[in-house]
Amino acid sequence: MFPSRFRYEAPHSLDEAIGLLHDGGDDVKVLAGGQSLVPMMKLRFASPEMLVDINNLPGLDYHRAEPDGSLHIGALCRHADLEFSELLKGTQPTMAAAAPLVADPLVRNRGTLVGSLCHADPQGDWASVMLALGGTVIAQGPNGRRAIPLASFVTGPFENALEHDEIAVEAVVPAAKGVRSGGYLKLERRVGDFATVGTAVAIEMSGDTVIRAGIALTAVGGSTIGATEAAAALTGKPLTAESIAEAADLAAAAARPRTDHRGSAEYKRQLVRVFVTRLLGGTVTPGTGTSSAERAA
Ligand SMILES: Cc1cc2nc3c(=O)[nH]c(=O)nc-3n(C[C@H](O)[C@H](O)[C@H](O)COP(=O)(O)OP(=O)(O)OC[C@H]3O[C@@H](n4cnc5c(N)ncnc54)[C@H](O)[C@@H]3O)c2cc1C
């Protein structure tokens, strides 16, 4: 299939891009990596009147740690940049685990983390990772910049909190207040597929105590799910077999999976339980249907 006719603009400055979005109204779309938008246009699920291609905008292809310890990911930082990032390997275990699991190498070479957040696909991996890490999206529009926490940025399936004339210029992961650990586990039918179930866990420890926890779920609901009660069950105490088991059960309860050709709702819920347990260093008692963490990380 071919997309409908559209006007194509490729500005060289952010102000020009924002001006085009402002003047164009609701039927204008930003084009970043094009790995979600172009297939949608070819299938005619999206038929924008104009595309504003941001690939010529200078200075947006970075990911860097600031002196305060926060991590900033520009709107043109590709999945592959993150996959091969030494910075992530050393400092961001949840992101480092997720990056190689997003799609396939072709998609990873073009697609962007910020574009994935904007696309807000319930099966997108980065939204869960950023939600678990307490991330923020920085939006820029005609009236300047504003920070939107991930928890309120994704407003529903394929919906985000941006105004029509705002561009998401970067995503930010706050500095860790403790020692960071965690990871991302994803079940996919074949390598490169979207998740059947994905689970992101991000923990910060001070000594033996968990001082911050984030757990978020991919592909088990109409939108990315933050398992806030599960995270709260871990916080303010050491990681123990009991707290891991409780968090795993609460995360499974937070999932809203549907039975489909990839598995039953109960199977997917159990996967969440297993993934949370594994990511926290516990073990699952086989055949019981509930998690029983036998050792803490
Ligand atoms: C075969 C295939 C497999 C895939 N598998 C996976 C997978 O396993 N996991 C996964 O997470 N993703 C997967 N994807 C999606 C991929 O990760 C996309 O790259 C990503 O979802 C969108 O990023 P993009 O830069 O390509 O955005 P685009 O396709 O350019 O844009 C997507 C949407 O976001 C908007 N947008 C993009 N950037 C901005 C911005 N800076 N400001 C405002 N709006 C913006 C666009 O207007 C559009 O509505 C897959 C894609 C394909 C084609």
Ligand as a Chemical Component Dictionary entry (heavy atoms), coordinates in Angstrom:
data_LIG
# 
_chem_comp.id                   LIG 
_chem_comp.type                 NON-POLYMER 
_chem_comp.pdbx_formal_charge   0 
_chem_comp.three_letter_code    LIG 
# 
loop_
_chem_comp_atom.comp_id 
_chem_comp_atom.atom_id 
_chem_comp_atom.alt_atom_id 
_chem_comp_atom.type_symbol 
_chem_comp_atom.charge 
_chem_comp_atom.model_Cartn_x 
_chem_comp_atom.model_Cartn_y 
_chem_comp_atom.model_Cartn_z 
_chem_comp_atom.pdbx_ordinal 
LIG C1  C1  C 0 9.192  -4.412 12.121 1  
LIG C2  C2  C 0 9.105  -3.536 13.326 2  
LIG C3  C3  C 0 9.277  -4.096 14.575 3  
LIG C4  C4  C 0 9.221  -3.307 15.710 4  
LIG N1  N1  N 0 9.391  -3.903 16.925 5  
LIG C5  C5  C 0 9.394  -3.142 18.046 6  
LIG C6  C6  C 0 9.617  -3.718 19.318 7  
LIG O1  O1  O 0 9.861  -4.921 19.469 8  
LIG N2  N2  N 0 9.587  -2.914 20.397 9  
LIG C7  C7  C 0 9.363  -1.560 20.305 10 
LIG O2  O2  O 0 9.350  -0.885 21.314 11 
LIG N3  N3  N 0 9.169  -0.992 19.102 12 
LIG C8  C8  C 0 9.178  -1.733 17.982 13 
LIG N4  N4  N 0 8.979  -1.136 16.755 14 
LIG C9  C9  C 0 8.724  0.320  16.710 15 
LIG C10 C10 C 0 10.047 1.075  16.688 16 
LIG O3  O3  O 0 10.683 0.968  17.936 17 
LIG C11 C11 C 0 9.882  2.578  16.357 18 
LIG O4  O4  O 0 11.160 3.036  16.059 19 
LIG C12 C12 C 0 9.362  3.460  17.452 20 
LIG O5  O5  O 0 8.147  2.993  17.990 21 
LIG C13 C13 C 0 9.050  4.862  16.923 22 
LIG O6  O6  O 0 10.221 5.610  16.808 23 
LIG P1  P1  P 0 10.503 6.416  15.490 24 
LIG O7  O7  O 0 11.648 7.313  15.800 25 
LIG O8  O8  O 0 10.655 5.482  14.372 26 
LIG O9  O9  O 0 9.186  7.324  15.380 27 
LIG P2  P2  P 0 8.279  7.688  14.115 28 
LIG O10 O10 O 0 7.806  6.454  13.446 29 
LIG O11 O11 O 0 8.968  8.695  13.284 30 
LIG O12 O12 O 0 7.074  8.412  14.874 31 
LIG C14 C14 C 0 6.164  7.688  15.669 32 
LIG C15 C15 C 0 5.120  8.658  16.241 33 
LIG O13 O13 O 0 5.710  9.524  17.204 34 
LIG C16 C16 C 0 5.668  10.890 16.779 35 
LIG N5  N5  N 0 6.979  11.464 17.078 36 
LIG C17 C17 C 0 8.185  10.878 16.848 37 
LIG N6  N6  N 0 9.173  11.634 17.335 38 
LIG C18 C18 C 0 8.579  12.722 17.878 39 
LIG C19 C19 C 0 9.078  13.866 18.561 40 
LIG N7  N7  N 0 10.399 14.028 18.792 41 
LIG N8  N8  N 0 8.202  14.798 19.004 42 
LIG C20 C20 C 0 6.865  14.642 18.787 43 
LIG N9  N9  N 0 6.323  13.573 18.143 44 
LIG C21 C21 C 0 7.184  12.620 17.712 45 
LIG C22 C22 C 0 5.352  10.842 15.283 46 
LIG O14 O14 O 0 4.663  11.996 14.855 47 
LIG C23 C23 C 0 4.499  9.593  15.185 48 
LIG O15 O15 O 0 3.188  9.875  15.574 49 
LIG C24 C24 C 0 9.009  -1.899 15.600 50 
LIG C25 C25 C 0 8.857  -1.335 14.337 51 
LIG C26 C26 C 0 8.905  -2.133 13.204 52 
LIG C27 C27 C 0 8.749  -1.497 11.861 53 
# 
loop_
_chem_comp_bond.comp_id 
_chem_comp_bond.atom_id_1 
_chem_comp_bond.atom_id_2 
_chem_comp_bond.value_order 
_chem_comp_bond.pdbx_ordinal 
LIG C1  C2  SING 1  
LIG C2  C3  SING 2  
LIG C2  C26 DOUB 3  
LIG C3  C4  DOUB 4  
LIG C4  N1  SING 5  
LIG C4  C24 SING 6  
LIG N1  C5  DOUB 7  
LIG C5  C6  SING 8  
LIG C5  C8  SING 9  
LIG C6  O1  DOUB 10 
LIG C6  N2  SING 11 
LIG N2  C7  SING 12 
LIG C7  O2  DOUB 13 
LIG C7  N3  SING 14 
LIG N3  C8  DOUB 15 
LIG C8  N4  SING 16 
LIG N4  C9  SING 17 
LIG N4  C24 SING 18 
LIG C9  C10 SING 19 
LIG C10 O3  SING 20 
LIG C10 C11 SING 21 
LIG C11 O4  SING 22 
LIG C11 C12 SING 23 
LIG C12 O5  SING 24 
LIG C12 C13 SING 25 
LIG C13 O6  SING 26 
LIG O6  P1  SING 27 
LIG P1  O7  DOUB 28 
LIG P1  O8  SING 29 
LIG P1  O9  SING 30 
LIG O9  P2  SING 31 
LIG P2  O10 DOUB 32 
LIG P2  O11 SING 33 
LIG P2  O12 SING 34 
LIG O12 C14 SING 35 
LIG C14 C15 SING 36 
LIG C15 O13 SING 37 
LIG C15 C23 SING 38 
LIG O13 C16 SING 39 
LIG C16 N5  SING 40 
LIG C16 C22 SING 41 
LIG N5  C17 SING 42 
LIG N5  C21 SING 43 
LIG C17 N6  DOUB 44 
LIG N6  C18 SING 45 
LIG C18 C19 SING 46 
LIG C18 C21 DOUB 47 
LIG C19 N7  SING 48 
LIG C19 N8  DOUB 49 
LIG N8  C20 SING 50 
LIG C20 N9  DOUB 51 
LIG N9  C21 SING 52 
LIG C22 O14 SING 53 
LIG C22 C23 SING 54 
LIG C23 O15 SING 55 
LIG C24 C25 DOUB 56 
LIG C25 C26 SING 57 
LIG C26 C27 SING 58 
# 
